[in-house]
Amino acid sequence: MNLINFHELPQAPYLSEQRKIERHEVIHLLAITERGTGQILDISREGLSFGCLYPHTFPYEFYIDILDANGCHIKKIKVRKMWETSGETQEPTEIFELEVGVEFAELTASQSEELDYLLDDLELVDFPYQNLA
């Protein structure tokens, strides 16, 4: 059974706002933390979620690097843990022992620029024929 642990219970406005945020599901981005490397599952301008092959414990605030296959490397982004899921018994199709959702906290101007560049590039991949939409 998968368990969801919230550091804080989200307020109703957060849940409604969360649905308005465009997320990009990705498979070629990595989250590098002091506890190891995880695969980023989705990302937006407000935060991301990532999966770990092995269970870890993450503090409420910590730092990550984002690395992609094209050489983009955003370093030392401060994040806040919003939720995590883990389970003692995983489905056979489950890859990750732990999934963590974080929001970006205190992005520097440089980090914000790099994140915008990364997400704009992802939008081109998501919608290569924008004039046909």
N, C-alpha and C positions, 0 to 999 in steps of 0.2 A: 504494500500500500504506500502510495506517495503521500508525504506530509508537506504542508506548506507552513512555514514559520515566518511570521511578520515581526519585524522589529517594533513597529508601531502599526496599529490597525489603521488602514487608510480611511480617510473621511470620504463621505459621499461625493463631494466635489472632485476629489482626486480621481475617483473611479470614472466619473463622467468625462473629465478632461483627458484621461488616459486614452479613451476611445478616439479622441480627436487628433491625437498625435500620430503622424505617419511613421510607421516602422518599416524598416527594410530587413527582410529575412536574408541572411547571408551565410555562406559556408567557407569563405576564404579569408576571414579576419580572425586574429588571435588576440586574446586578453592575457597579458603577461603580468603576473602578480608575484609578490615575494614568496608565495606558497606554491607557485608553479604556473603552468600555462593552461588556459582553457580556450575552447572554441566559442567565438561570439555567435549567438543564435539570431539575434536581431539587434538593431541599433536605430536610434533616432537622435535628434538634436538635444534631447533631454536626458538620455541614458541608454543603457543597453542591458542585455542579458547574456550570460555565458554558461557553458556546461563544462564540468570537470569529470575526468574519468575516475578520480578517486575522491572520497569524501574529505573535506577540509572544514575548518572553522574560520570564518572571516569576521573581523571586527565590524562595528557599525560604519566606521570610516577607514578607508585604506586607499592606496595608490595603485593604478594600473597603467600599463602601456598598451596601446592599440597598434597592431602590426598587420599589414596586408601583403598579399602576394605581389603587388606592384611596387613595393618599396616604401610605401607611406608608413611612417613610424611616429606616432604621437606619444610623447613621453610624459610620465609622472602626472597623470590625470587623477585628481582627488575625486573619489566617489563615495556615496553613501549607500549602504545596503538597504534595499526596500523590501525584498522578499528572498526566500530561498526554498527550494524543494529538495527533499531527499527521501529515500525510502529503503526500508530493510529488504523488501522483496521487490525486485524490478521485473517488469515485463521482459520477455526475451528480446523484444525489439528495442528496448531502452538502451541507449549508448552511455549516458552520463549517470554517475552516481549522485551528482549534485548539480543543481542549476541555481544560479544567483541572478537576481535583478538589481541593478544599481542605477542611481541618478547621478549625473555629473554635478560636482560641487566646486565652485570657485575656479572655473576655467580661466586661464590667462588669455589675453588677446591672441597670442600666437596659437595656443591650443584650440581656441574657438575658430580661428581661420583655417587651421589644418583640418578640423572636424568638418567644417563647411565644405572644404575642398573634397574630402573623402566622401561625404554624403552626396554632393553634386555629381561626383563620378558614379556613385551607385545608382542615382536616378537615371543616368544615361543607360546603364545596364538594364534597369527595371523597365524602362520605356524607350526602347531604341527608335521607335517610329512615332514620336510625339505628334507629328503633324497629321497622323491618321486617327488619333484618338477622338 
